[in-house]
Amino acid sequence: MTAYTATVTVRLKRGVLDPEAETTKQALERLGFELEELRSADRFEVDLEADSADDARERADEMAERLLANPTIHDYDVEVAER
């Protein structure tokens, strides 16, 4: 078994209201920053043991599907790195 860190980034799908991002975008624009779009995201880092990077990715995908993300309103990405 090898130690891996799986990083799961969860964000709202395009078209789903994101009040946190909208408020932050407005504040940045008041500070003089020009933005086309801003989306908020949550990032989870999971340390785990697995036989391979593919196995670690599969487990992180299952975690995202079952708990970390709501597939109806969220998209998510999984990145895996050996520790």
N, C-alpha and C positions, 0 to 999 in steps of 0.2 A: 504494500500500500504506500502511496505517495501523498504528501500533504499539498493541498491546493487551496487557493483563495478564489472563490467564485464571486464576482461582482454583478449584482442584479440591479439594473437601472429601470425604474418604473415611472412612466409618464402618462398623462392623459392623452387619449387619441385626439387627433385634430378634429375640431368641431365641438368637442366637449368643453363646456365652460370651465375656465381655470381662474377663479377670482384672485388667488394668491399671485399668479403671474401677471394678471392685469394690473393689480395694485402696484407691484414692483416695477412694471414697465412704465406706468404713469410717473412714478417717483424718479426713475432714471431719466425720463424725458424732461422733467422739471429741472434736473441737474444738468441738462444740456446734451445728453446722449441721444443720438438718433437711432431708433430701433425699428425694424420691420415687424418682428414678432419676438415674443419671449414666452417660454413654457417652463413651468416648474417640474421638478423630478425628485423622486426619492431614490436613494442609493443604499443598497444593502450589501455588506461584505460578509460572506460566509466562509469560515475556515472549515475544511473537511478533508477526510482521508478517502481516497478512491484508487482503484486499480489503474485508471488512466484519465487523461484530461477529458476524453469523451464521456466517461462515466461520471465525472464530476459535473460536467455540463448538463448531462441528463438529470442528475439529482437536483441541480439548481433550477433547471426548467420545471421540474415537478413542483419544487417549492414555490416558484412564481405562480404556476397555474393553480395550485391548491390554496395558497394563502397570500402571497406578497402582492399579487396583482388581480384585479377583477377584469377578466378578458373582455367583458362587455364595454368597459370604458377606458381600459388601460392598454398600452403597448409596453413591451419590456424587452430589454437586451440582456444577454448573459455573456460575460467575459470570464475566462478561467486562466489563472496563472499558477505555476508551480511555486510553492513557498520554499 
